[in-house]
């Protein structure tokens, strides 16, 4: 997994609430057996018409936001299906940070496994950043994971909360399986032995 | 003396294999269900790192999402990408020693119907699958939730999941359901009340006399849609019905172990005065038959209602509702029971079990699918299909005008040939009405199997009570 330390880039505004993972990456693109290449189909049905032409007024098709690295989104972003293809598609497009008031649990979790940082902020702050993002390509934001801050284009700084373990993994690009094997292998062996006695039917 | 614990607390405590100082846990996983869409990258990851599956005997694989549901599938899947995914699952199951129910096996079906049917799902277990509707298995008092592909790989390699504990939410539904009202109406009504983010960060325990009175099938329908309410998992405490359902199934505990298991299962109830972070109460008697009007599962209204005015909402929901109505081709004030439909879909992990098909057959007794309507029934598993054929339901429903399909996820998510065309309007027993979910620009109204049957008869959304 690629480390996430500090990110500066254009933020695209998507104020719609309840953006679901079917919108982020429609089901027809889940038939891949790879993790890469999904960026071209990110938000496919909002971004392109049936003939594959770009829909002009979709935010990521506007010149200012084509290189967006950050999304500022409406409440409950990422609800619906568990498809990890959603963060894969965001990442492949170049978006490494999503800011919203709330995220669906599975999507939130999936982001951290892929070097994408989801940031939860209070409504007023998301609204302020949304307004900032609406100013276009001049509105560059900086996200600093170490410091746990988002800095808007006008210099305003917002602090955010993040689970220390997840922060540590993201900052260092750590592989979960390697980490579990290193730190918990003996405990898992012991658990299995214990359970085999207590609940032998399992 | 320990503090009173909820059912979730108890299952959690019994599965923490390792806890770090900061509270991050490795939760042991008793059952891992695998399907073709969210697993190929996980197996690829194992191969690249030279890792094995730690507990293949606790893992079971079944293709469901993109298998066609017409019988010609046995001659080979035509769509190349789907075929590659199903073949990859076959190869991965073989290479890593995992049991597979292949598409020519009667036991094949939707993973969340197959798990309970084969007795893989048991009370007090932790169950995961790379699919958000894993919440279904919570009906057995198992802690069951959907995971992403990286987590699928983590569970395959370590049989654990890195987790922090969620909060506890109690949803209590008391009283008797009115005639024509089913488990689907309960679960949709809960989401209508709490919203799609109401359960975020929580595990829901469904309790109360109305939940107790449901069959296991009904409880599965309720838990299945915990995720649409934002909760990763839903739970119902096990009771005699649960134990009766599990008993004798192929993978249920046998002999002396059965008694041991039952003794343990009987301890799996929330203690009195256990703490819940959030409580929601509903009166079952006040729940009517409902349908969805928009493109979020929280857009729920009684069938006797009308399409709402977006301006009646607040905040971001105003714009979302406007967008929904535009997508759905509806206007504010339009009566719900006058909305004409093109298609009826009966199936999915929410409502593809035998009880659901019996419910449909009951409404269709002496009636026919309205001319010109496309109506399909997709049993949740090959065994449900066989049972319906044995009971004579299959024949009756075909005579009434329904297509009778092979088992799979089918039109619930349109990853296979069963899809809606742009503008096509569907009365569906599935779980999501998102834009494009059942097919590009397709329009979905969620409802119970009985309500879908009533819609099939009239060719429009219909109050099932009018046909009773």
Interface residues (C-beta under 8 A of the other chain):
Chain A: X15 X16 X17 X18 X20 X22 X23 X26 X27 X28 X30 X31 X32 X33 X34 X35 X45 X50 X74 X75 X76 X79 X80 X81 X82 X83 X84 X87 X102 X103 X104 X105 X106 X109 X110 X113 X114 X163 X164 X165 X176 X177 X180 X181 X183 X184 X187 X188 X190 X191 X192 X195 X199 X200 X201 X202
Chain B: X17 X18 X20 X22 X24 X26 X28 X30 X37 X38 X40 X41 X44 X49 X51 X58 X65 X66 X79 X81 X82 X84 X85 X88 X122 X124 X125 X130 X131 X132 X145 X146 X147 X148 X149 X150 X151 X153 X154 X157 X158 X159 X160 X162 X164 X166 X196 X197 X200 X201 X227 X230 X231 X232 X253 X257 X258 X260 X261 X264 X296 X315 X316 X317 X319 X320 X323 X413 X414 X415 X422 X432 X434 X435 X436 X437 X440
